[in-house]
């Protein structure tokens, strides 16, 4: 039995959403050690960007005594990783014609989302360090709220840029839906 392109796309979209749900379930109970695969490379990139060292505090965090800043599990970027993976896989799977091409694209989307997550996280943390040291606040915009807003802004910019670049690379064309 041969499936049509729309049916194949639908199956892969459901599969992608299932992987996203599993990742979110994993993250809801993940410890520092569970997220090491995200936190360690992120800390390495932040070290490279800032020149400040981050020490591993076993099972807890990466700590920079110099910057008075720590990278903890909530800094892992897992939610961004899930969003990036879903946007790439769901938004662009239609650009591949064959089932093997579509499956490969979903896998490449996962790898690409991981790499973009590391970069976005590192940039977000570097900016957060700068904000932390500046001690900036504006009335109701406390340093904690500014940190949250900054994180959202960085993630949205990276998500949009990633999708835009991927759409160009895949040659995606969004045509109007016809009934």
C-alpha positions in Angstrom: 0.0 0.0 0.0 1.4 3.3 -1.1 0.7 6.4 1.0 0.2 9.8 -0.5 2.4 12.7 0.3 -0.1 14.3 2.6 -0.7 11.1 4.5 3.0 10.5 4.9 3.5 14.1 6.1 0.6 13.7 8.6 2.2 10.5 10.0 5.6 12.2 10.4 4.0 15.3 12.0 2.2 13.0 14.5 5.5 11.2 15.1 7.3 14.6 15.6 4.7 15.6 18.1 5.0 12.3 19.9 8.8 12.8 20.2 8.2 16.4 21.5 5.8 15.1 24.1 8.3 12.5 25.2 11.0 15.1 25.4 8.8 17.4 27.5 7.9 14.5 29.8 11.6 13.7 30.2 12.4 17.4 30.9 9.7 17.7 33.5 11.6 15.3 35.8 15.1 15.7 34.5 18.0 16.3 36.9 21.3 18.1 36.2 22.9 14.9 35.3 20.1 14.0 32.9 20.6 17.3 31.1 24.4 17.1 31.0 24.3 16.7 27.2 22.9 20.2 26.9 24.5 21.9 29.9 28.1 20.9 29.3 28.5 22.1 25.7 26.5 25.3 26.6 28.9 26.0 29.5 31.8 25.4 27.1 30.4 27.9 24.6 29.8 30.5 27.3 33.4 30.1 28.5 34.5 30.7 25.0 32.4 33.8 24.5 33.2 35.4 27.9 36.7 34.1 28.7 35.5 33.2 32.2 35.8 29.7 33.5 32.8 27.6 34.6 33.5 24.8 37.1 31.4 21.7 37.3 29.6 21.5 40.7 28.8 17.8 40.6 25.1 17.0 40.1 24.1 20.7 40.5 25.4 23.3 38.1 28.3 24.9 36.2 29.5 27.8 38.4 31.7 30.8 37.4 33.1 32.3 40.6 34.5 35.1 38.5 31.2 36.1 37.0 29.1 35.1 40.1 26.8 33.2 37.7 25.7 29.6 37.5 24.3 27.5 34.7 21.6 25.2 36.2 19.1 22.8 34.7 16.5 25.5 34.0 19.2 27.0 31.7 19.3 23.9 29.5 17.1 25.2 26.8 15.1 22.0 26.5 11.8 23.9 25.7 13.6 25.8 23.0 15.0 22.6 21.6 11.5 21.1 21.4 10.1 24.2 19.7 13.0 24.4 17.2 12.6 20.7 16.4 8.9 20.9 15.9 9.0 24.1 13.8 11.6 22.6 11.5 10.2 19.1 11.2 6.5 20.0 11.1 7.0 23.2 9.1 9.2 21.9 6.4 8.7 18.1 6.1 6.5 18.8 3.1 9.6 20.1 1.2 10.9 16.5 0.8 9.3 14.3 -1.8 10.1 10.7 -0.8 9.6 8.9 2.5 13.4 8.3 3.0 13.9 12.0 2.3 11.2 13.0 4.8 12.6 10.7 7.5 16.1 12.0 6.9 14.7 15.6 7.2 13.1 14.9 10.5 16.4 13.5 11.8 18.4 16.4 10.4 15.8 18.7 12.1 16.5 17.1 15.5 20.3 17.5 15.0 19.9 21.1 13.7 17.6 22.0 16.6 20.2 20.6 19.1 23.0 22.7 17.6 20.9 25.9 17.4 19.8 25.3 21.0 23.4 25.2 22.1 24.2 28.5 20.3 21.0 30.3 21.3 21.5 29.2 24.9 25.1 30.4 25.0 24.1 33.8 23.5 21.2 34.1 26.0 23.4 33.3 28.9 26.2 35.7 27.8 23.6 38.5 27.6 22.1 37.5 30.9 25.6 37.7 32.5 26.0 41.2 31.1 22.5 42.3 32.4 23.3 40.7 35.8 26.5 42.7 36.1 24.9 45.9 35.0 22.2 45.5 37.6 19.6 47.1 35.3 16.0 47.4 36.3 13.2 49.7 35.2 10.4 50.1 37.7 8.4 46.9 37.5 11.0 45.3 35.2 13.2 43.8 37.9 16.5 42.0 37.0 14.6 38.7 37.1 11.9 39.9 34.8 14.5 41.4 32.4 16.3 38.1 32.4 13.1 36.4 31.4 12.3 38.9 28.7 15.8 38.8 27.4 15.6 35.0 27.2 12.3 35.1 25.3 13.6 37.7 22.9 16.8 35.7 22.1 14.9 32.5 21.7 12.3 34.0 19.4 15.0 35.6 17.3 16.9 32.4 17.0 13.7 30.4 16.3 12.7 32.8 13.5 16.2 33.0 12.0 16.6 29.2 12.1 13.3 28.6 10.4 13.9 31.3 7.8 17.4 29.9 7.0 16.1 26.3 6.8 13.2 27.4 4.5 15.8 29.0 2.2 18.0 25.9 2.3 15.2 23.5 1.6 13.7 25.7 -1.1 10.4 25.8 0.7 7.5 27.5 -1.0 4.3 28.0 0.8 1.5 27.9 -1.7 -2.1 28.8 -0.8 -4.2 25.9 0.3 -6.7 24.8 -2.3 -9.9 22.9 -1.5 
